[in-house]
Amino acid sequence: MPAIDLNLLVALDALLSERSVTGAARRLGLSVSAMSRTLTRLREVTGDRLLLQAGRQLVLTPHAEQLSRRVPELARSAQAVLAPADPRFDAAALDRTFTLRAGEGFVDLLGAALLARIERAAPRVRLRFVLKPDWDAQPLREGAIDLEIGTVRTAAPELRTRRLLRDRYVGVCRANHPLLGPAGLSAEQYASSGHVLTSRSGEMDHPVDLALASQGMQRQARMVVPAYTNAMQVVRHSDLLAVIPLSCVSNTFAPDHAAAQGLRHFELPVPVPAFTVAAIWHPRLDREPAQRWLRAQVRALCESAYPPTD
């Protein structure tokens, strides 16, 4: 069997996932020129172009498409097999990029605090947050994501979860909104006001709408946006109301976040159930020391930012 450089397998995984030399370089902490040279080596080894220019983007060749379904698991299996057997874990020696999928609110309020916490113990660790367009479990299964942070909305039975915090919904509006007087806001006033709704899929079904419907009312939707951070900016510059998780309003690291954004939050005039925000990962990462350490850092941060009340 000819000599095989398993580093090429890791690089191939990044290139097929990112479909970009620049993106793969960023993911692996390499220079673009070094990743370009690695792509040249991969083309020589595989006898295939792998990535082809299509306008301003790169697309996978048919052979690369087939490899993209096999390589992620192979790369992680190789890393696991060749990892030291010594169970002791030294975070200070860890040189790695972790990919996390989380909502924009988590990144805005806790991204810097998480990095600061990690850098104290592991200065060479890098965090890569990716967009969360849906709750598809496939990126976790394929190893494209190390850890997801959010609500559990997948039917994938094998995924592991651990509670990070208990959250609830609140209303939010611009500071000095004329509807928010000393007496508070009635359900009728709330429902008849203009609202900006948050929905990644475009569907307008939220627990607050179910609560209003049980009382024969519904929100007057004027706009739908994909993220809570978008909704916060819209209401900041209008008389619209929005519903966001309380965790997006403030935490112990940013207790005045809403006020700093020119916003005010208020209790909803109808009862809406609380919900759990969890860490979500694939079971093959259960016992991997670096992954366990990462999950512990995220859990400790959330416990500090949102002290449990139950």
N, C-alpha and C positions, 0 to 999 in steps of 0.2 A: 504494500500500500504506500503510495507516495506521501511525502511529508505534507501535512495539512496545517495551515495557520488558522486556528479557530477564531482569532481576532477578526478574520474576514467574515465569519458567520455573524458576529455581532454587528459589524459594519453593514453587511447585506440586509440584516433585519431592519436597521435604522433607515437605510436607503429605500427599501421597499415600502416601509411604513410612511415615511415622510414624502416620498416621491420628489425629493429635493436634495441636492448636494448641500446647500446651505443649511437646510433644516436638519439633515442627518449630522452635519458637523456640529451644530449647536447642541443637538441631543447628546452627542458623545464627548463634547468638550474638546473638539479638534478644530484646527484651522480649516478653512474651505479648501485651500490648496492640498492639504494632507488628505482630506476626504475625496477630492478629485482624483488624486493618485491611487487611492484605495479602490475607487470605482474602476479605474483602468485595470488594476490587478484582478478585480472580480470579473471583469469582462474577459480577461485572458483565461482565467481559471474555468469559467463556465462556458466559454465559447459563445456567449450571447451578449447582445448590447445592453440588455436589462432595462435601461432607461433611455427613452428617445425624446428628442425635442418636438413639441407640438405647440407652435405659437410661442407664448411666453412660459409655458409649463412643460414639465416632463411627464411622460406617460410610460406605463410598464409595457414591455413586450409580452406576447402570449406566454413565453417561457417564464418570465418574471411573475406574471399573474399566477401561474401554477405554484411557483416557489413561495409567493406571499402567503399561501395557505398552509405551508409547512414550516417555513423558516422561523417564525416567532417561537414556537414551542421547542424547536431544535436548539435555538440559541440559548434559551433559558435552561433547557435540560443540560446542555454542555456546561454552562456556568455553574449549575448546581453540582454536577458530577465532579468538576475540577476544583470546587471550593475546598478550602482546608477542612480537614476532619476535626480539628481542634475546636471544641464548642465555645471556647472563649472568644469574645467579640470585642474588638477595639474600634470604637467609633472614630477616634482620632486618626486612624489609618485609612478610613473609608474614603475612597475617591470614586464618586458615582453620581449619576443624575437620576433622580426619582421623578416619575411622571405621575401627576395627580390630576384627577378630574373633579372639579368643584364648581359651585355656583359663583357668580361674580361677586356676590355679597361676602362670601368667605374670603375670596382673594383680596377684596378691597379692605376689609376690616382686620383680617388675621394673617394675610400673606407675609407682611413684613415681620410680624411678631414670630411667626413660625420659622422663618429663615433665621432670625436673630437667635432663637432658641437652639436651632440645629447647628448654627455656626459656632456656638460656644463649645460644643462637644465634637463636631465633625466639620472643620473649616473647609474641607475640600468637597463637601457634598453640595450638589446643585439641585434646585427644585424647578420643575417644568410643569406649569399648569396649562391644561388644554381646555378647549371649549366643551361645554356640556349641552349639546343640542337635544339630547334625549336621554333615555335610561337604558339604552341598548347594552346588554351584558357582553357582547362579543369582544370589545376591546379588552375587557378584563380576562376573558377566556384566552385570548390570543397573546396576552402579555404586553399589549401596547400601553396599558395603564397599570401602574403599580397599586394605586389606591384611589378609591372614589369616596367622596364625602358628600352626603346628601340623604334624601329619603329613599327608602327601599321600594322601588316600583318596577321590579323585574320578576319574571316567572322562573328565572334560572335557579333551580333548587340547590345547586352545589355551592353557590356563593356564600362566603362567610360574612357576618356582620357583627358589629359591636356598637352599642349606643355611645354617642359622644355627648349629646345634650338633648334636653326636652325643650321644644320651641313652641311658640304659639303665634297666631296672626294678630296684627294690630292695624288700625287705620293710620294713614299718613297724609298730611296736607302741607301746604306752605305755611310758614309762620304768619300769624295775624290773619288767618283765614276767617272771613266774616261769619261762617257757620258755627265756629267753635266758641261759644260763650260760656259763662260760668255754669249754666244749667246742663251743659253737655249736649250731645247730639241724639235726637230720637231716631228710631228705626225708620220712620216715615221720611224725616229730613234726609237721612243718609241715603235711602233708596232713591229718592227723587233728585239727588244731586248728580252731576256729571262725574263719570269715573273713567280712569285708565286701568285696564285690566292687564294682567301679566300671564302670558301663555306661550310656552315654547312651541307648541304644536298648532297654535291658532284657535284651539277649542276654548270656549268660554264656559268652563265648568269648574267652579271653585267652591270649597266648603262654605264660604260666606253666602254664595248664591243659593245653596241648598237651604241654609238657615233662613234666608229671606223668603224663599219660595214657600217654606212651611207656614209663613205668616201672610202669604198672598202678595208678596212684594218681589221686585227684582231691581237690580242695579241698572242705571241708565248708562250703558257703555258708550263712550265717545271715541275711545282709542284702545288698541290692543298692542302691547309691546312684548318682546321676547324675554326680558329679564327684569328683576326687581330694581336693579340699579337704574335701568331706563325709566321705569315708572317713577322713581324718586326724582329724577331730573325733570320729568314732565310736570309733575305736580308742583315742583319748586317754582315753575314759571307760569302757573295757571291756577284756576280755581277748582281744578279736578281733584278728586280723591283717589287714593289707591290703597290696596291691602298688601302688606309685606310681612315677612317674619320679624318678630321682635329682635332676633339675633342680627338683623341687618340695620337696626336702629342704633344699638350701642352694646358695649361690653366693657369689662374692667379695663381694657387697654384703650378704649375710645368711648368713654362714657357720654360725651357730648357730640357724638357723631351726627345725629339728626340736626341739632341746633347749628352745628358748623356748616351743614348743607343748606341752611335756611328752611328747615323743615320742623314740623311738630307731629308727634304721634299721639294717638288717642285710642281708648278702648272701643272695640266694635260694639254697636248697640244690639247685636244679636249674639247668642252663644255659638261659638265655633270651636270644635275640638282641637286640643293641642296635638302635636305630632313629634316624632322622634327623628333627629338627625343622627346618622350612623356612619361609621367607617365600613367600607365594603371592599372585599378583596377575594381573589381566587384561592381555593384551598391549597393549591400547590405552593403557595407562598406562606403557608401557616408557620412552618418551622425554619424558614430562611432567616438567619440572624439579623441581617440588615433590614429586612422587611419588618420583622418584629420590632426592631428598634424604631423605625420610622413610625409605625402605628402607635407605639408608646409615646413618641414625641407629640403626635397630633392629639392623642387622647389627653395628655397632660396639659397641653395648651388650651384645649376646649374646657377642661375642668377649671382652669384658672380664669379663662375669659367669661365663662358662664357657669358660676358655681351652682351645683344642683340644689333644687329647692324641694325635691321629693325623694 
